[in-house]
Amino acid sequence: MALLFDAYITLVSLVFLGILGIISGVAVPALFMAAAAPWLDWLLPIRPKRR
């Protein structure tokens, strides 16, 4: 029974760490990109479309 409980706790921990990994992999870089967006517009202006 203790082995089953240990496996359950390990699974819950891995799910929690996976959620934290997704948040840190997506949300944190998005915050930095939102802060850098004005400078990117200044450095790389949008080119007009050719007709």
C-alpha positions as CSV (number, residue, x, y, z in Angstrom):
1,M,0.0,0.0,0.0
2,A,2.9,2.3,0.7
3,L,4.3,1.8,-2.8
4,L,0.9,2.8,-4.3
5,F,0.8,6.0,-2.1
6,D,4.4,6.8,-3.1
7,A,3.6,6.4,-6.8
8,Y,0.5,8.6,-6.4
9,I,2.5,11.4,-4.7
10,T,5.2,11.2,-7.4
11,L,2.5,11.5,-10.1
12,V,0.9,14.5,-8.4
13,S,4.4,16.1,-8.1
14,L,5.2,15.5,-11.7
15,V,1.9,17.1,-12.8
16,F,2.5,20.1,-10.6
17,L,6.0,20.5,-12.0
18,G,4.7,20.1,-15.5
19,I,2.2,23.0,-15.0
20,L,5.0,25.1,-13.5
21,G,7.1,24.3,-16.5
22,I,4.4,25.4,-19.0
23,I,3.9,28.6,-17.1
24,S,7.5,29.4,-17.0
25,G,8.0,28.4,-20.6
26,V,5.2,30.5,-22.0
27,A,4.1,33.2,-19.6
28,V,7.5,34.6,-18.5
29,P,8.9,35.0,-22.0
30,A,5.6,36.6,-23.1
31,L,6.1,39.2,-20.4
32,F,9.6,40.0,-21.6
33,M,8.3,40.2,-25.2
34,A,5.6,42.6,-24.1
35,A,8.2,44.8,-22.5
36,A,10.5,44.6,-25.6
37,A,7.7,45.2,-28.2
38,P,8.1,49.0,-28.4
39,W,11.9,48.6,-29.0
40,L,11.3,45.9,-31.6
41,D,8.9,48.3,-33.5
42,W,11.6,50.9,-33.5
43,L,14.4,48.6,-34.6
44,L,12.4,46.6,-37.1
45,P,9.7,48.9,-38.6
46,I,7.0,47.2,-40.7
47,R,7.7,47.4,-44.4
48,P,5.1,48.8,-46.7
49,K,3.4,46.3,-49.0
50,R,4.4,46.4,-52.6
51,R,1.7,46.4,-55.3
